[in-house]
């Protein structure tokens, strides 16, 4: 009798241990396989992949607008129709290629006195293109401007104006003050293709913002 109960207890113990081992080996189909690399049980999370890929440059600001202030020096005899000038410019960068437009008004110069006084001045409206060369902390932009120059003459006797095509090769030097703000300078050799060609050198300081 004692041997029979001992056998029953031993069989029950073996069955219990076997059931526990089988339960531990089973995989929960909803919970997934928690392996060594799963962060939920202290394993190392997988680093890399698409989640850690760079988000892109994000700092490109191709649109720029700015103010111009400078002086134009006539290379012809007579009054200087350029003189002190101020204006606006705006443009767009396609990588290193710059495309833009600018308007500049020059106060010009006066000659003579009284009824004989004659005032001459110029305003310009044109497009411009250039190529940005990074020289470490600055950008050099050789370029070319094309447009219309309006030449005006005003006196007590006559008041007239004439618009002519101009060509203006030149170069700009630009510095970044911050991510959005820049300052710089540019020089141009201006050729106005009138009946009598007018030539000038213009020097400008400029500053503006990028977007």
FENGI-V674653 format. One record per helix or strand of 2 or more residues. SS is the DSSP state (alpha for helix, beta for strand). FROM is the first residue (numbers start at 1). TO is the last residue. If there is no record, write none. Layout:
ss->[SS	SS]
from->[FROM	FROM]
to->[TO	TO]
This chain:
ss->[alpha	alpha	alpha	beta	beta	beta	beta	alpha	beta	beta	beta	beta	beta]
from->[2	39	50	63	83	97	109	114	118	139	159	181	198]
to->[25	41	52	74	94	106	111	116	134	155	176	192	210]
